[in-house]
Amino acid sequence: MICDILFMVFNMNRKEIILGVIGIIVIVVVAYFLANIIHDNHVKSINSGENNKQEEKKEEKLEVDGVEITFKTYRVDSSFFLNVPDTFIMLDEATLKSKYNYNNRPELVFMSNDDLEHVFVSTTNEDMTDDGLEAYLNNRIAGLTNMTLLDSGVYQKHDKTFAKLVATDQNTYYNIRFFTLDNKLVTIEFNTPVNVYKEWEDVANEVMDSICFNEDDIKKYSSD
């Protein structure tokens, strides 16, 4: 009799254990699927937010004097990309030589129709490393005379180091970026008369923000 009772208790415990294990498995499986559903919804929400931000950015139009500014992409020396207002004219070699008659003239110059706004691209033979950009920037700042420094700093983008210098003098607003290619200094400058620079400031920043090194990145800055 006692043996029968012990056998029944043992069987009941086995059943309870088995049911408990099954219950735990069910809970784990349900929790796993719920977690995946929540994660997927979260990712969709993030992606939706990013898409909305991109759409909002596309809807934000840059205008100067009520005229919308759109951009054209240029590939410089097969090394990097740059967006320039599509109304700007790229000067040919003969015009460059006559207009900027000095040895270290810019490699490329884009100018507005009224010759007031310019984008200069200079890829020099000056040796420079990413680690040296901050010291170079500080030297440039220290050398500023009769100028007002608006912004400066060193930052990382597209796995590259950039140095930024934004300043004005009595006549001109300068928005400049420095970076290196093959251990040589590259300078990109946007300038405009100081009395209208507030109108062109966002355009200048858009030009500088567009500097990148592959086609996937430049698409983010296209006007299309």
Summary of the structure (lengths in Angstrom):
residues: 224
radius of gyration: 30.6
end to end distance: 88.4
largest distance: 117.1
contacts: 565
relative contact order: 0.12
helix: 45%
strand: 32%
